[in-house]
Amino acid sequence: MTMDRYELRRQDYSLSQDQTELQAVYAKFFRTRSPLDVVRRAEDAGFDRDLWEQLCATGASTMALPESVGGDGATLVDLALVAEEFGRMIAPVPWIDHVCATRLSARLGALPSGDELVTGRQVAGLDVRLDAVAGARLIPSGAVADQLLVRDGADIVRLEFDTRPAKVDNIGRLPMAWIDPAAARRTVVGSGPEALAQYEHALDEWRVLMAAALVGLVEETLTVAAEFAKTRYTMGVPISTLQGISHPLANIAIVVQSGRNLARRAAWFLENEPGVQDGLACAAFVFMAEEAAKAATMAVHVQGGLGVSAESASSAYLLRARGWPLAAGDSGASAARVAELFAAHQV
């Protein structure tokens, strides 16, 4: 009996030495360049231009793209590793949106080699809502993106604006804006079923990378809460020894490992065997969207009054744990999509 050559890889979540080094590089980058004070200063705009330029200088915008357009050809699993570190430090840059939009443009043949989007001198974004509607829609990077990709009927349209849209306040502190395609300069970059399928693939990539980012976010909230619990005492013992504290923290650790494995598995299938496990991307996103909010809430509770203060790290993480997934609209729509895809796979 011949074994499927991918069968072992489907069950193997270990990283290569290159991938381990890649993650370590971006862990160091985000920890040194995106501390909490940088995140706080960027909240009004939802974007730190200096951090974005530093990030692009590391090759984070080119790594995601094929060599044919001047990219480095990184895999989606590689990108998930970077996304995890991005989420760990809740970096105020629209890296996930930009990566998914430029990869889509490349697949549609609408990203010339040497384009400013490749290097990150211009920022790209896309409408990531599963329940997309006609007319004006909220786009998470709409206030800072130079180019946006949206669906318009059977067309994929690139939008550009003479006047940058105004940022809309949101709990995720994203550079979100209302975008009206009718008020923009429009260029059709793809039409028909194949173009729409490529757009849906881009949304799956966004879900996978957002799930990975939420894994990093949750793991950091766990670290903050656990360190706090080890240094606070009640009746002469650390509160970390109490079951009401230690058990929920252990559950968060399980969420981190489960979400990490699911996101990496979804990334591998989406890149290597698209169409085989279509529901994994949505499943990873729905799982982490639900669990990140619960984990971040628990981290706040562990710290009591300090956790809910505006100055605490935990409160900043809680806002993003709840707000980032909302960029994709109603999470119920993503959950329904999971059920539909897995049901179709069983038929």
Protein Blocks (a to p, Z undefined) as FASTA:
>chain_A
ZZdfklmmmmmcbdcfklmmmmmmmmmmmmmmmcfklmmmmmmnopafklmmmmmmnopm
mmmpcfknopaoiafklmmmmmmmmmmnopabfklmmmmmmmmmmmnopacghiaklnop
accdddfbfkbcehjdddfklmmpfbdcddehjaccddddfbdcdddddfklpacddddf
klpccddfbecjklmmmmmmmmmmmmmmmmmmmmmmmmmmmmmmmmmmmmpceehiafkl
pmklmmmmmmmmmmmmmmmmmmmmmmmmmmmmghklmmlmmmmmmmmmmmmmmmmmmmmm
mnmmmlmpmkbmklmmmmmmmmmmmmnopfklmmmmmmmmmmmmmZZ
